[in-house]
Amino acid sequence: MRGRLLGRKPALALWMLVAVADLGLVVAAVGAVAVMSVLAALLIVGTAVWQSHRHSASVHRPAPVVTRRRSPMMTGRRI
């Protein structure tokens, strides 16, 4: 008899269904308003962390280098 290897897609889908069912049980036990307020708070905190990381990363970017071509007459070379 062959066993299914761990980490295959059907096993992952099964665990995702279990996670959704667990979330449904938590909502039923605690209450929808409490769960929604916790999820909203997590969303706000996650967005604030993401924005602060994004804002601080933009300070350390190097300035773009501007290069200009000189006229052949200015350098003394012929075309």
N, C-alpha and C positions, 0 to 999 in steps of 0.2 A: 504494500500500500504506500502510495506516495503522499507526502504532506506538502502543503502549499508553503512556499518560502515567505518569510516575514518581510513586510514592507511592500508587498505587491499592491496594486491599485484597488482590488476589491476589499482588501483588509482596511485600507485607508478610508474608503468610502463607508465601510461599516462603522469605524470609529468616529467619523464625522457625524453619522446619524445618531450615534450614542451621545455625542457632545450636544447636538441640537435637542435631543430628548432631555438631557440633564439641564440645559438652559430653560426648557419649558417647565421642568419641575421646580427650579429655583424661582421662576417668575410666579408660579402658582403658590409657592410657599411664602414668599416674601411680599409679593404684591407688585403689580405692574408699575405703579408710580415710583416705588423705591428703586426698582431695577432701571427704569428709564432715567431717573435722576443720577444714578451711579454711572450709567453709560454716557450721559451727557457730560458729566464731570470729567470722565476719562478722555472723552473727545476734546474737551477744552484744554486739558493739561497736555495731551499729546500734540495738539496743534500749536500750543505755546512753545513747547520744547522744539518742535520742528522749525518754527519760525525763528526762534533764537539761534538755533544751529545754522540755519540758512543765512541769517543776517550776519552772524559772526564770521562765516566762511567767506563772505563777499569782501571783507576788509582786506584779506590777505592775498587777493589776486593781484598779480603784477599788472602794471599799466601796459597797454598795447604799444608796441614799438612802431614809431612812424619813420619810414625810410623814404627819402626823396632822391630821385635821380638828378645828377648834375648835368648841366649842358656840356656837350663836348668842347665848346669854346672855352668854358671856364676851367676845364681840366687840362687844356692844351693838347688833347688827343684829337685825332681826326677820325671821322666815321669810316 
